[in-house]
Structures are given as structure tokens and as C-alpha cells.
Amino acid sequence: MTSDPPNLAPQAREQEIEQLAQELGRLIQGADPEQRDDLKELAFALIREEFIHKAEDESGRVGSTPAPFNPLGTGILIFLVGVGLSFIFGPVGLVLMLGGLIFVIWGALISWIKG
């Protein structure tokens, strides 16, 4: 296979893809009838794998380092869920409110120390 430059014209790229597909079809049709299905599956699997690996490589390079965790937003959400649950089931709601309050204080301290 030849490696073409990435800025190849779209029409030339389409023509080359069509030529490769026709050649692949000729090779599969020229094989024994009992091998054709296996060859088709192999071709589909190779094409799918090529696209999957390329997509994984590109997505792996984009966001490789995760952002630091600040529990302030999570604490607010947990606190609000606790407020709602305190009307239905008091002890669980109060525990969630306490946990949310701890997360809010922790997140506020992180923001205050870093800021």
C-alpha cells in the first residue's frame, strides 16, 4: 500500500477509495465460493479495526490529563438531594445534607487555597 499525503484532493481520495474497493471486490469474487464469506468478514473487520484504532489514538491524545477534582459542585448537588430526601426519609436526608455540606466546605477550601 502507498501512503498518501494527508492533504490529497477530496476527489482524488474518493477515486482511490473506489479503486481499492473494486480491487477488493475482484479479489473476493475471484476466491473459492466457500471462502468468500470469510474474506468479506475479514475485510469488514480490518476496516472497522482501522477506524476504531485511529479514533482511539486521536481521542487519547486530546485529553490525556484529567482536570483536578473540586468537590464543591458535587457537594451542592448532594446537599440539595439531601434536602429533598429529608422530607421523605429524614435520617437519610440529614446524612446526605451533612455529607454535602462537608463536600461544599472542602471544595471552598480548595478553591480558596488555590485562588
C-alpha positions as CSV (number, residue, x, y, z in Angstrom):
1,M,0.0,0.0,0.0
2,T,1.1,3.5,-0.6
3,S,1.0,6.2,2.0
4,D,-0.5,9.4,0.5
5,P,-0.1,12.9,1.9
6,P,-3.0,13.9,4.2
7,N,-3.8,17.0,2.0
8,L,-4.8,14.9,-1.0
9,A,-7.6,16.4,-3.0
10,P,-11.0,15.0,-2.0
11,Q,-11.9,13.8,-5.5
12,A,-8.6,12.0,-5.8
13,R,-9.1,10.4,-2.4
14,E,-12.6,9.3,-3.4
15,Q,-11.3,7.8,-6.7
16,E,-8.6,5.9,-4.9
17,I,-11.1,4.6,-2.3
18,E,-13.3,3.4,-5.2
19,Q,-10.4,1.7,-6.9
20,L,-9.4,0.0,-3.7
21,A,-12.9,-1.2,-3.1
22,Q,-13.2,-2.5,-6.7
23,E,-9.9,-4.3,-6.3
24,L,-11.0,-5.8,-3.0
25,G,-14.3,-6.9,-4.6
26,R,-12.4,-8.5,-7.5
27,L,-10.1,-10.4,-5.1
28,I,-13.1,-11.7,-3.1
29,Q,-15.1,-12.7,-6.2
30,G,-12.0,-14.5,-7.6
31,A,-11.7,-16.6,-4.4
32,D,-13.4,-20.0,-3.9
33,P,-17.1,-19.7,-3.2
34,E,-16.8,-21.2,0.3
35,Q,-14.1,-18.7,1.2
36,R,-15.9,-15.6,0.0
37,D,-18.0,-15.1,3.2
38,D,-14.8,-15.4,5.3
39,L,-12.9,-13.0,3.2
40,K,-15.8,-10.5,3.3
41,E,-15.9,-10.7,7.1
42,L,-12.1,-10.3,7.3
43,A,-12.3,-7.2,5.1
44,F,-15.1,-5.7,7.2
45,A,-13.2,-6.5,10.4
46,L,-10.0,-5.0,9.1
47,I,-11.7,-1.8,8.0
48,R,-13.6,-1.4,11.3
49,E,-10.5,-2.0,13.3
50,E,-8.5,0.5,11.3
51,F,-11.1,3.2,12.1
52,I,-11.5,2.2,15.7
53,H,-7.8,2.3,16.4
54,K,-7.4,5.7,14.6
55,A,-10.3,7.1,16.6
56,E,-8.9,5.8,19.9
57,D,-5.4,7.2,19.1
58,E,-6.8,10.6,18.3
59,S,-9.1,10.7,21.3
60,G,-6.3,9.5,23.6
61,R,-4.1,12.4,22.6
62,V,-6.7,15.1,23.0
63,G,-7.4,14.9,26.8
64,S,-4.8,12.7,28.4
65,T,-4.5,14.6,31.7
66,P,-7.8,14.9,33.7
67,A,-8.7,18.1,35.4
68,P,-8.3,18.2,39.2
69,F,-11.4,17.3,41.1
70,N,-13.2,20.0,43.1
71,P,-16.0,18.6,45.2
72,L,-17.8,22.0,45.5
73,G,-20.4,21.3,42.8
74,T,-20.9,17.7,43.9
75,G,-21.4,18.8,47.4
76,I,-24.1,21.3,46.4
77,L,-25.9,18.6,44.5
78,I,-25.7,16.1,47.3
79,F,-26.9,18.8,49.8
80,L,-29.9,19.5,47.6
81,V,-30.7,15.8,47.2
82,G,-30.5,15.5,51.0
83,V,-32.9,18.4,51.5
84,G,-35.4,16.7,49.2
85,L,-35.0,13.3,50.9
86,S,-35.2,14.8,54.4
87,F,-38.9,15.4,53.8
88,I,-39.5,11.7,52.7
89,F,-37.0,9.8,54.8
90,G,-35.5,12.1,57.5
91,P,-32.3,10.2,58.6
92,V,-31.0,9.5,55.1
93,G,-31.8,13.1,54.0
94,L,-29.9,14.6,57.0
95,V,-26.9,12.3,56.4
96,L,-26.8,13.4,52.8
97,M,-27.1,17.1,53.8
98,L,-24.2,16.6,56.2
99,G,-22.1,14.9,53.5
100,G,-23.0,17.6,51.0
101,L,-22.0,20.3,53.5
102,I,-18.7,18.6,54.1
103,F,-18.0,18.5,50.3
104,V,-19.0,22.1,50.0
105,I,-16.6,23.2,52.7
106,W,-13.9,21.0,51.3
107,G,-14.4,22.4,47.8
108,A,-14.5,26.0,49.1
109,L,-11.2,25.4,51.0
110,I,-9.6,24.0,47.8
111,S,-10.7,27.0,45.8
112,W,-9.6,29.5,48.4
113,I,-6.2,27.9,48.8
114,K,-5.5,27.7,45.1
115,G,-7.1,31.0,44.2
